[in-house]
């Protein structure tokens, strides 16, 4: 015969029930209630769901903010690339154009199709003379060989997170200087 016995849960409950109905019923009854209370309070089956419900909105806010920041960073990179492409195009235009502003803006729009062309604010500085806007037909004479041409561009920045614009006064900007050939 073995020293250890396998005890089934039903036998333990029967022993506990006998203890509750014995002459020490008052103490057994209170201990039964305490054990039942501890079983109910000790369960942790729904804790993960509650914690997830608290953390989910904060995680969604962070992920949406990261996405919005990524879009803004992508716009900055596209604006810088488009400004560089516009400046390179402008340096080769001398004698081949009647409207350097329109041609440079067209080159920039082709270099950055993800940016809204109507939101681009472009300023060209040719031989020390600034021209801004979509058209500047009288500025062709300022394109001189060996002189610098500067293209400065601004673009509005939008940092939208759940409908809140966190960067309402944000402006992306880029500036590139090239020399006329």
N, C-alpha and C positions, 0 to 999 in steps of 0.2 A: 504494500500500500504506500502510495506516495504521500509525501509531507504536504505538497501543494495540491490544492483542489482547484478545478476550473469552476468558477462561479458564474452562473448566468445572471443577467440583469434582473430577471424576474425574481430570483431568490433574494437578491439584495433588497428589492422593493418590499418583498414580503417581510423580511426581517425588520426593515425600517417601519413598516406598518404595525407590526407587533409591538415595537418599541413605543409607537405613538399611542397605542391602546392600553399600555401597561399602567401600573400605578403611578408612573411619572408622566402622565398624559399632558399635564400643563407645560412642563419643560419640553417634552417631545413635540407638542403642538406648536410651540413658539419656534423650536428649531426647524420644524417642517416648513413653517412660513418663511423663516430666514433662508433656508436652502432654496425654496421656490423663488424667493425674491432675488437671491444671488444668481440663480439660473437666468432669470429674466433680465437682470441688469448686466450680467456678464456677457451677453451675446454681442458679437461685433459683426453680424452679418450685413447690416446696412450701412456701416460706417464708410466704406469705400464710395458708395453712391452719394452720400451726403458730402463728403470731401470733394468729389468730382463736381458736384453741383455748385460748390463754392468757388472752385478753382477755374472752371470752364469759362465764365465771363472774362476773368482777368487774362487767361491765356488767349482768348479770342481777341481781346483788345490789343495785346502785345503783338500777335501775329498780324492783325490788320494794320497796326502802326508800322511794323517792319515792311509790309508789302507797300504801303504808301510811301515810306522813305525810299524804298527800292525804285519805285516809279519815278520819284523826284530825282534820285541820283542818275537814273537812266536818261532822264530829260537833260540833266546837266552835261552828261557825256555827249549826248547827241547835239546839244547846242554848241559845245566846244568844237566838235568835229565839223559841224556845219559852218561855224565861223571861220575855222581854218580853211575849209574848202572854198568859202567865199573870198577870203583874202588871197588865196593862191590863184583863183580865177581872176580876181581884180588886177593882180600884178601883170597878167598877160594880156589885158584888154586894150592897152594903149594903141590907139589908131584903129581898133576893130569894132568900136561900139559908138553909139550915139547917146546911150543912156546907161552909164556904169552902175547906177543904183538898181535899176530894174534887172539888169543882167546878173549882178552879184546876188540879189535877192532870189532870183530864179535858180542860180547855182546852189544857194543855201537850202532852198526848198527841196531840191533834188537830192542833196546830201543827207537831209534829215526828214524823211517822210513821216516820222512819228510825231513831229511837232506841228502844231496848228500854224499855218503861214500868217493868218490874220493876227496872231498874238506876238509875232516877232517884231521887235523894235530895233531897227538897224541904223547905225550911224557910220558913215564912211568919212575918213579923213584922208584927203589926197593932197599932197604937197602943202600940208599945214592948213588946208581949208576943209571945214567940216560940212558934210551934207547928210541930211537924214530924210527918211521917208521912202516911199516906194519908187519914186521917180526923181531924177536930177539930170535932165538932158543938157544943162548948161555947164556941167562940171567936167566935161571931157578934156578941156584944156588944162586941167590940173593934174592930169596923169602924165608925168614927166619921167624920163629915163633916169635911174639912179636915185629917185626920191622915194620916200617911204609912203606906203598906203596902209592905213589901219582900219580894221573892221571891228566895231564894237556892237555887241548884241545883248539885249535883255529879253527875258521870257518870264511870264508869271509862274510862280511856284504854287502848287496846291497840295497841301498835306491833309487830305480828307481821312478822318477816322470816324466811322459811324455817323457821317453827316456833319461832323464838326470840323471846320477848317482851322487847323492848328497853325497854319502859316499864312494868314490872310495878307500880310504885308511882305511876303517873301518874294524876292526877285532873283532869278538865276541870271548870271551875266558871264560873258566871255569876251575876250579881246585878243586879236592877233594882228601883228605888224609884219608886213612883208616889204620888200624893196622892188621897185619897178625895174624890169629888164630893159 
